[in-house]
């Protein structure tokens, strides 16, 4: 599933990132690497952007960027 489809409060692991060029570099620089664990903390009232916890810090991410990140739920 994509990151924009996940439930708030659950922990997920990044499986792949389907971005290119500067956007891919931006995501990598922010810590979105394969295998990283992430948690959706909350979403804005209109669902865009979403606040995500990754590598023990919080970051806001647009839904258009989140849909490029494939994740699987951690058990």
ZADO-1210 file (C-alpha; in nm, 4 decimals, padded with zeros to 6 digits):
<atoms>
<atom x="00.0000" y="00.0000" z="00.0000" code="UNK" pos="1"/>
<atom x="00.1051" y="00.3619" z="-00.0402" code="UNK" pos="2"/>
<atom x="00.1859" y="00.5950" z="00.2476" code="UNK" pos="3"/>
<atom x="-00.1108" y="00.8195" z="00.1668" code="UNK" pos="4"/>
<atom x="-00.3504" y="00.5271" z="00.2375" code="UNK" pos="5"/>
<atom x="-00.2282" y="00.4224" z="00.5828" code="UNK" pos="6"/>
<atom x="-00.4031" y="00.4564" z="00.9192" code="UNK" pos="7"/>
<atom x="-00.2986" y="00.7105" z="01.1794" code="UNK" pos="8"/>
<atom x="-00.1092" y="00.5699" z="01.4768" code="UNK" pos="9"/>
<atom x="00.0187" y="00.2521" z="01.3078" code="UNK" pos="10"/>
<atom x="00.3840" y="00.1739" z="01.2381" code="UNK" pos="11"/>
<atom x="00.4957" y="00.0943" z="00.8833" code="UNK" pos="12"/>
<atom x="00.8198" y="00.0037" z="00.7053" code="UNK" pos="13"/>
<atom x="00.9221" y="00.1632" z="00.3748" code="UNK" pos="14"/>
<atom x="00.9395" y="-00.0966" z="00.0966" code="UNK" pos="15"/>
<atom x="01.0094" y="00.1213" z="-00.2081" code="UNK" pos="16"/>
<atom x="01.0103" y="00.4798" z="-00.3315" code="UNK" pos="17"/>
<atom x="00.8789" y="00.5538" z="-00.6815" code="UNK" pos="18"/>
<atom x="01.0272" y="00.8997" z="-00.7383" code="UNK" pos="19"/>
<atom x="01.2939" y="01.0395" z="-00.9687" code="UNK" pos="20"/>
<atom x="01.5417" y="01.3238" z="-00.9798" code="UNK" pos="21"/>
<atom x="01.5173" y="01.6086" z="-00.7296" code="UNK" pos="22"/>
<atom x="01.2092" y="01.4688" z="-00.5558" code="UNK" pos="23"/>
<atom x="01.3858" y="01.1371" z="-00.4941" code="UNK" pos="24"/>
<atom x="01.6880" y="01.3196" z="-00.3540" code="UNK" pos="25"/>
<atom x="01.4632" y="01.5335" z="-00.1322" code="UNK" pos="26"/>
<atom x="01.2923" y="01.2254" z="00.0132" code="UNK" pos="27"/>
<atom x="01.6255" y="01.0506" z="00.0721" code="UNK" pos="28"/>
<atom x="01.7665" y="01.3618" z="00.2411" code="UNK" pos="29"/>
<atom x="01.4649" y="01.3704" z="00.4751" code="UNK" pos="30"/>
<atom x="01.5328" y="01.0098" z="00.5791" code="UNK" pos="31"/>
<atom x="01.2837" y="00.8195" z="00.3628" code="UNK" pos="32"/>
<atom x="01.5043" y="00.5201" z="00.2892" code="UNK" pos="33"/>
<atom x="01.4050" y="00.1591" z="00.2289" code="UNK" pos="34"/>
<atom x="01.3623" y="-00.0230" z="00.5591" code="UNK" pos="35"/>
<atom x="01.2978" y="00.2896" z="00.7682" code="UNK" pos="36"/>
<atom x="01.0074" y="00.2692" z="01.0136" code="UNK" pos="37"/>
<atom x="00.7499" y="00.5461" z="01.0000" code="UNK" pos="38"/>
<atom x="00.4315" y="00.6374" z="01.1833" code="UNK" pos="39"/>
<atom x="00.1563" y="00.8747" z="01.0699" code="UNK" pos="40"/>
<atom x="00.0941" y="01.1053" z="01.3656" code="UNK" pos="41"/>
<atom x="-00.1932" y="01.3126" z="01.2253" code="UNK" pos="42"/>
<atom x="-00.3415" y="01.4623" z="00.9107" code="UNK" pos="43"/>
<atom x="-00.4471" y="01.8198" z="00.8398" code="UNK" pos="44"/>
<atom x="-00.8233" y="01.8896" z="00.8438" code="UNK" pos="45"/>
<atom x="-00.8435" y="01.8523" z="00.4660" code="UNK" pos="46"/>
<atom x="-00.6020" y="01.5517" z="00.4747" code="UNK" pos="47"/>
<atom x="-00.3118" y="01.7384" z="00.3208" code="UNK" pos="48"/>
<atom x="-00.0342" y="01.7515" z="00.4448" code="UNK" pos="49"/>
<atom x="00.0227" y="01.4670" z="00.6886" code="UNK" pos="50"/>
<atom x="00.2606" y="01.4654" z="00.9846" code="UNK" pos="51"/>
<atom x="00.4943" y="01.1651" z="00.9936" code="UNK" pos="52"/>
<atom x="00.7426" y="01.0441" z="01.2547" code="UNK" pos="53"/>
<atom x="01.0568" y="00.9002" z="01.0980" code="UNK" pos="54"/>
<atom x="01.3978" y="00.8449" z="01.2624" code="UNK" pos="55"/>
<atom x="01.2620" y="01.0010" z="01.5866" code="UNK" pos="56"/>
<atom x="01.1725" y="01.3364" z="01.4289" code="UNK" pos="57"/>
<atom x="00.8500" y="01.4791" z="01.2841" code="UNK" pos="58"/>
<atom x="00.8053" y="01.5902" z="00.9254" code="UNK" pos="59"/>
<atom x="00.5119" y="01.7131" z="00.7170" code="UNK" pos="60"/>
<atom x="00.4627" y="01.5478" z="00.3814" code="UNK" pos="61"/>
<atom x="00.2185" y="01.6244" z="00.1013" code="UNK" pos="62"/>
<atom x="-00.0223" y="01.3504" z="-00.0082" code="UNK" pos="63"/>
<atom x="00.1173" y="01.3776" z="-00.3622" code="UNK" pos="64"/>
<atom x="00.4615" y="01.2869" z="-00.2250" code="UNK" pos="65"/>
<atom x="00.3257" y="01.0226" z="00.0151" code="UNK" pos="66"/>
<atom x="00.1578" y="00.8326" z="-00.2691" code="UNK" pos="67"/>
<atom x="00.5046" y="00.7645" z="-00.4163" code="UNK" pos="68"/>
<atom x="00.6187" y="00.5736" z="-00.1061" code="UNK" pos="69"/>
<atom x="00.5171" y="00.2075" z="-00.0741" code="UNK" pos="70"/>
<atom x="00.4958" y="00.0705" z="00.2806" code="UNK" pos="71"/>
<atom x="00.4006" y="-00.2453" z="00.4676" code="UNK" pos="72"/>
<atom x="00.2645" y="-00.2640" z="00.8195" code="UNK" pos="73"/>
<atom x="00.5015" y="-00.3700" z="01.0972" code="UNK" pos="74"/>
<atom x="00.3797" y="-00.6487" z="01.3211" code="UNK" pos="75"/>
</atoms>
